[in-house]
Amino acid sequence: MTPVTEPGNDGQPAHSGGAAHSGGAARSGAAARPGASALGGDLGSAGEPARSGGAPALAGGSTLSGGPAGSSVPGASHAPGYRPRRTLPLRVEAMRQLRRRRTLVIGAILAVLPFVLVAAFAIGGDPGGRNNRITLMDTATASGANFTATVLFVSAGFLLVVPVALFCGDTVASEASWSSLRYLLAAPVPRTRLLLSKLTVALLFSAAAMVLLPLVALGVGTAAYGWGPLQLPTGGALAAGDALPRLALAVAYIFISQLVTAALAFWLSTVTDAPLGAVGGAVGLTIVGNVLDQVTALEQWRDFLPAHWQFAWADALQPQLDGTGMLQGASVSVAYALVLFALAFRGFGKKDIVS
């Protein structure tokens, strides 16, 4: 039977006979409300009272045991000054990721690659056509613009996949592996806010990696081979002033085509506690897509593979710009990415966080 309480001199309910029952006491200053158990603990996401010694309930309805972040217990109020949109600012997350060793290593590799290619051409001599066929690699030393296009050609298929998978696959899974994810949510950082902040920063770092490589290549190539028009393998040339916007368009398309890898890595990062599993899974499935694209028996089914359009950016380096292939490739990539991003947000919103 619940004891009758009367207001005391301090305005708080006075207990008759002390605690409501053995093993628990009503919290001082807190009136009885729905969602509070007799032990004074908030109800969890499953509607059960928090057990003695369990995870403490915090502001915003988030618990250390991983209850849905940002969801409030009925009748609960946020702490004074708490603003969900101000939790985990982008600049804070960006600085955290920038100072990590893997970010510095990826940046160093991308910056060094153009120097390695220049050294390779210096040692092996100028590339020449084989079997009377002129390829983009054969025109690499014609000018700085040609060298930049060659660097994009040799790196777009795999090298640029790695930083995208790393930045996006190491977002949530790394926090789980460090056992800091539940404490982030208990701050309390709403789950949607957490994912949006980490995804935005990951995509920004991925875009920075895409831009860093051609910028360094353009500077190194210009210093090594001079500033001049972009010689096209199919014949003709693009003036240097026209080549730069075309190269920028090619870089933008490469980034859009990598959104599938980014979304896949991000989704895997929300379902596993192993960062290498998310990164490796995204890279592995990208490789599988490249292999399937080589199976000519699939015929028109290959049009639905993102890998089928990964080199459509080469259309930007033609005398007459034709963006049909790039539009088709971009639509396929964005469609897959939206589905995978939606799966990530939906699954993480209902996931029980124990890491």
C-alpha positions as CSV (number, residue, x, y, z in Angstrom):
1,M,0.0,0.0,0.0
2,T,1.4,3.4,-0.9
3,P,1.8,5.6,2.1
4,V,0.0,8.9,2.4
5,T,2.3,12.0,2.1
6,E,1.7,15.5,3.2
7,P,3.6,18.6,2.3
8,G,6.4,19.5,4.7
9,N,7.6,22.9,5.8
10,D,10.0,23.2,2.9
11,G,7.3,22.6,0.3
12,Q,8.4,19.1,-0.5
13,P,6.3,16.0,0.1
14,A,6.9,14.5,3.5
15,H,7.0,10.8,3.8
16,S,5.0,9.2,6.6
17,G,7.1,6.4,7.9
18,G,10.2,7.1,5.8
19,A,10.8,5.1,2.6
20,A,8.0,3.9,0.4
21,H,9.1,0.3,0.9
22,S,12.3,-1.5,1.9
23,G,15.2,-1.2,-0.6
24,G,14.1,2.1,-2.2
25,A,13.3,5.7,-1.4
26,A,11.5,8.4,-3.3
27,R,13.8,11.1,-4.7
28,S,13.7,14.4,-2.8
29,G,12.3,17.3,-4.9
30,A,10.7,15.0,-7.5
31,A,6.9,14.5,-7.5
32,A,5.5,11.1,-8.6
33,R,5.1,11.1,-12.3
34,P,4.6,8.5,-15.1
35,G,7.8,6.9,-16.2
36,A,9.4,6.9,-12.7
37,S,9.6,3.6,-10.8
38,A,9.1,3.1,-7.1
39,L,12.8,2.9,-6.8
40,G,13.2,6.4,-8.1
41,G,14.7,5.3,-11.5
42,D,13.5,6.3,-14.9
43,L,11.8,3.8,-17.1
44,G,14.0,2.4,-19.9
45,S,13.1,2.2,-23.5
46,A,11.3,-1.1,-22.9
47,G,9.1,0.4,-20.2
48,E,10.8,-1.5,-17.3
49,P,12.1,0.3,-14.2
50,A,15.8,0.8,-14.0
51,R,17.3,-1.8,-11.7
52,S,19.4,-1.0,-8.7
53,G,23.0,-0.8,-9.8
54,G,22.0,-0.5,-13.4
55,A,22.9,2.3,-15.9
56,P,22.0,5.7,-14.6
57,A,19.3,7.7,-16.5
58,L,20.6,11.1,-17.8
59,A,19.1,14.2,-19.2
60,G,17.4,13.7,-22.5
61,G,16.2,10.1,-21.7
62,S,19.6,8.7,-22.6
63,T,21.2,6.0,-20.5
64,L,24.6,4.5,-20.3
65,S,23.2,1.2,-21.4
66,G,22.4,2.6,-24.8
67,G,18.7,3.6,-24.7
68,P,17.5,5.7,-27.6
69,A,19.3,9.0,-27.4
70,G,17.3,12.1,-27.4
71,S,14.1,10.3,-26.4
72,S,12.6,11.8,-23.3
73,V,10.9,9.9,-20.5
74,P,7.3,11.1,-20.1
75,G,7.4,14.1,-17.8
76,A,11.2,14.5,-17.9
77,S,12.7,17.8,-18.7
78,H,16.0,18.7,-20.2
79,A,18.7,20.3,-18.2
80,P,18.7,24.1,-18.3
81,G,20.6,25.4,-21.3
82,Y,20.6,22.0,-23.1
83,R,20.2,22.4,-26.9
84,P,20.4,19.1,-28.9
85,R,21.5,21.0,-32.0
86,R,24.6,22.3,-30.2
87,T,25.9,18.9,-29.1
88,L,28.9,17.5,-30.9
89,P,29.7,20.6,-33.1
90,L,31.2,19.9,-36.5
91,R,34.4,21.8,-35.7
92,V,34.9,19.6,-32.7
93,E,34.4,16.4,-34.6
94,A,36.6,17.7,-37.5
95,M,39.5,18.5,-35.2
96,R,39.2,15.1,-33.6
97,Q,39.4,13.4,-37.0
98,L,42.1,15.7,-38.3
99,R,44.5,14.9,-35.4
100,R,44.1,11.2,-35.9
101,R,47.2,9.3,-37.2
102,R,45.3,7.6,-40.1
103,T,44.2,11.0,-41.4
104,L,47.7,12.2,-41.6
105,V,48.9,9.0,-43.2
106,I,46.3,9.1,-45.9
107,G,47.1,12.7,-46.6
108,A,50.8,11.9,-46.8
109,I,50.2,9.0,-49.2
110,L,48.1,11.1,-51.6
111,A,50.6,14.0,-51.5
112,V,53.6,11.7,-52.2
113,L,52.0,9.7,-55.1
114,P,52.6,12.4,-57.8
115,F,56.3,12.6,-56.8
116,V,56.5,8.8,-57.1
117,L,55.0,8.8,-60.6
118,V,57.4,11.6,-61.7
119,A,60.3,9.6,-60.4
120,A,59.0,6.5,-62.2
121,F,58.8,8.4,-65.5
122,A,62.3,9.8,-65.0
123,I,63.7,6.4,-64.4
124,G,61.8,4.5,-67.1
125,G,61.8,7.2,-69.7
126,D,59.0,8.9,-71.4
127,P,56.0,6.7,-72.0
128,G,55.3,5.8,-75.6
129,G,52.4,4.3,-77.5
130,R,52.2,0.5,-77.9
131,N,50.8,-1.2,-81.0
132,N,50.1,2.3,-82.4
133,R,47.5,2.9,-79.6
134,I,47.7,6.1,-77.7
135,T,46.3,6.1,-74.2
136,L,46.1,8.6,-71.4
137,M,49.1,7.1,-69.8
138,D,51.1,7.7,-73.0
139,T,50.5,11.4,-72.8
140,A,51.3,11.8,-69.1
141,T,54.4,13.8,-69.7
142,A,53.0,16.2,-72.3
143,S,52.0,18.9,-69.7
144,G,50.9,19.4,-66.2
145,A,47.3,18.9,-67.1
146,N,48.1,15.6,-68.8
147,F,50.0,14.5,-65.8
148,T,47.0,15.3,-63.5
149,A,44.6,13.4,-65.8
150,T,47.0,10.4,-65.6
151,V,47.1,10.5,-61.8
152,L,43.3,10.5,-61.7
153,F,43.2,7.6,-64.1
154,V,45.6,5.4,-62.1
155,S,44.0,6.2,-58.7
156,A,40.3,6.5,-59.3
157,G,39.8,2.7,-59.5
158,F,41.1,1.8,-56.1
159,L,43.4,4.3,-54.4
160,L,40.7,6.9,-53.9
161,V,38.3,4.2,-52.7
162,V,40.5,3.6,-49.6
163,P,40.3,7.0,-48.0
164,V,36.5,7.2,-48.6
165,A,36.0,3.8,-47.0
166,L,38.4,4.7,-44.2
167,F,36.8,8.0,-43.3
168,C,33.2,6.8,-43.5
169,G,33.7,3.3,-42.1
170,D,35.7,4.5,-39.1
171,T,33.0,6.9,-37.8
172,V,30.7,5.1,-35.5
173,A,32.6,1.7,-35.3
174,S,35.7,3.4,-33.9
175,E,33.7,4.9,-31.0
176,A,32.2,1.5,-30.3
177,S,35.6,-0.2,-30.3
178,W,36.9,2.4,-27.8
179,S,33.8,1.8,-25.6
180,S,33.0,5.5,-25.8
181,L,29.9,5.4,-27.9
182,R,27.4,5.0,-25.1
183,Y,29.1,7.8,-23.2
184,L,28.7,10.1,-26.2
185,L,25.0,9.3,-26.3
186,A,24.7,9.8,-22.6
187,A,26.1,13.3,-22.9
188,P,23.3,13.4,-24.2
189,V,24.0,13.6,-27.9
190,P,20.9,12.6,-30.0
191,R,21.5,9.7,-32.2
192,T,20.5,11.5,-35.4
193,R,22.8,14.4,-34.4
194,L,25.7,12.0,-33.8
195,L,25.3,10.4,-37.2
196,L,24.9,13.6,-39.1
197,S,27.9,15.2,-37.5
198,K,30.1,12.2,-38.2
199,L,28.8,11.6,-41.7
200,T,29.3,15.3,-42.6
201,V,32.8,15.4,-41.4
202,A,33.6,12.0,-43.1
203,L,32.3,13.3,-46.4
204,L,34.2,16.5,-46.1
205,F,37.5,14.7,-45.4
206,S,36.7,12.3,-48.4
207,A,36.2,15.3,-50.6
208,A,39.4,16.9,-49.3
209,A,41.3,13.7,-50.3
210,M,39.8,13.8,-53.8
211,V,40.9,17.5,-54.2
212,L,44.3,17.1,-52.6
213,L,45.6,14.5,-55.1
214,P,44.9,16.4,-58.3
215,L,46.0,19.7,-56.8
216,V,49.4,18.3,-55.9
217,A,49.6,16.4,-59.2
218,L,48.9,19.6,-61.1
219,G,51.6,21.5,-59.2
220,V,54.2,18.7,-59.5
221,G,53.3,18.0,-63.2
222,T,53.6,21.7,-64.1
223,A,56.9,22.0,-62.4
224,A,58.2,18.8,-64.2
225,Y,56.6,19.0,-67.6
226,G,55.5,22.6,-68.0
227,W,52.2,24.4,-68.4
228,G,50.5,23.6,-71.6
229,P,47.3,22.3,-73.3
230,L,45.8,19.0,-72.4
231,Q,46.7,16.5,-75.2
232,L,43.8,14.1,-75.8
233,P,44.5,10.5,-76.6
234,T,41.8,10.6,-79.3
235,G,43.5,13.4,-81.0
236,G,43.3,17.2,-80.6
237,A,44.0,19.2,-77.5
238,L,42.2,21.4,-74.9
239,A,43.7,24.7,-74.1
240,A,45.0,25.0,-70.6
241,G,42.3,27.4,-69.6
242,D,39.6,25.0,-70.8
243,A,41.3,21.9,-69.3
244,L,41.1,23.1,-65.7
245,P,37.3,23.3,-65.6
246,R,37.2,19.9,-67.3
247,L,39.5,18.4,-64.7
248,A,37.5,19.9,-61.9
249,L,34.3,18.3,-63.4
250,A,36.1,15.0,-63.5
251,V,37.1,15.3,-59.8
252,A,33.5,16.2,-58.9
253,Y,32.2,13.2,-60.7
254,I,34.7,10.8,-59.0
255,F,33.6,12.1,-55.7
256,I,29.9,11.5,-56.5
257,S,30.7,8.0,-57.9
258,Q,32.4,7.2,-54.6
259,L,29.2,8.0,-52.6
260,V,28.2,4.3,-52.9
261,T,31.4,3.3,-51.1
262,A,30.9,6.0,-48.5
263,A,27.4,5.0,-47.8
264,L,28.2,1.3,-47.6
265,A,31.1,1.9,-45.2
266,F,29.0,4.2,-43.1
267,W,26.1,1.7,-42.9
268,L,28.6,-1.1,-41.9
269,S,30.0,1.2,-39.3
270,T,26.7,1.4,-37.6
271,V,26.1,-2.4,-37.5
272,T,29.6,-3.5,-36.3
273,D,32.0,-2.6,-33.5
274,A,35.0,-3.4,-35.6
275,P,36.3,-0.4,-37.7
276,L,38.4,-2.7,-39.9
277,G,35.3,-4.8,-40.6
278,A,33.4,-1.8,-41.9
279,V,36.3,-0.4,-43.9
280,G,37.3,-3.8,-45.3
281,G,33.7,-4.7,-46.1
282,A,33.2,-1.6,-48.1
283,V,36.4,-2.0,-50.0
284,G,35.8,-5.7,-50.6
285,L,32.3,-5.2,-51.9
286,T,33.6,-2.4,-54.2
287,I,36.1,-4.9,-55.6
288,V,33.4,-7.4,-56.1
289,G,31.4,-4.8,-58.1
290,N,34.5,-4.2,-60.3
291,V,34.8,-8.0,-60.9
292,L,31.1,-8.3,-61.8
293,D,31.4,-5.4,-64.2
294,Q,34.0,-7.5,-66.2
295,V,31.5,-10.3,-66.7
296,T,30.2,-9.4,-70.2
297,A,27.5,-12.1,-69.9
298,L,25.6,-9.8,-67.6
299,E,25.1,-7.5,-70.6
300,Q,22.6,-4.7,-69.7
301,W,22.5,-5.7,-66.0
302,R,26.0,-4.1,-65.7
303,D,24.3,-0.7,-66.1
304,F,23.0,-1.0,-62.6
305,L,26.5,-1.5,-61.1
306,P,28.2,1.6,-59.8
307,A,31.5,0.2,-61.0
308,H,30.3,0.2,-64.6
309,W,30.4,4.0,-64.6
310,Q,33.5,4.7,-62.5
311,F,35.5,5.9,-65.5
312,A,32.7,7.9,-67.1
313,W,34.6,11.0,-66.0
314,A,36.9,10.5,-69.0
315,D,34.0,11.9,-71.1
316,A,34.8,15.3,-69.6
317,L,38.2,15.2,-71.3
318,Q,36.8,15.0,-74.8
319,P,36.8,17.8,-77.4
320,Q,33.0,18.0,-77.2
321,L,31.7,17.6,-73.7
322,D,29.2,14.7,-73.4
323,G,27.8,14.2,-69.9
324,T,25.4,11.4,-70.7
325,G,27.5,8.7,-69.1
326,M,28.3,10.9,-66.1
327,L,24.6,11.6,-65.5
328,Q,23.7,7.9,-65.6
329,G,26.6,7.0,-63.3
330,A,25.8,9.8,-60.9
331,S,22.1,8.7,-60.7
332,V,23.0,5.1,-60.0
333,S,25.5,6.1,-57.3
334,V,23.2,8.6,-55.6
335,A,20.3,6.1,-55.6
336,Y,22.4,3.4,-53.9
337,A,23.8,5.9,-51.5
338,L,20.5,7.2,-50.3
339,V,19.2,3.7,-49.6
340,L,22.3,2.8,-47.6
341,F,22.3,6.1,-45.7
342,A,18.6,5.5,-44.8
343,L,19.4,2.0,-43.6
344,A,22.2,3.4,-41.4
345,F,20.0,6.0,-39.7
346,R,17.1,3.7,-39.3
347,G,19.1,0.8,-37.9
348,F,21.2,2.9,-35.5
349,G,18.1,4.7,-34.2
350,K,16.7,1.3,-32.9
351,K,20.0,-0.3,-32.0
352,D,20.7,-1.2,-28.4
353,I,24.1,0.4,-27.7
354,V,26.2,-1.7,-25.3
355,S,29.7,-0.6,-26.4
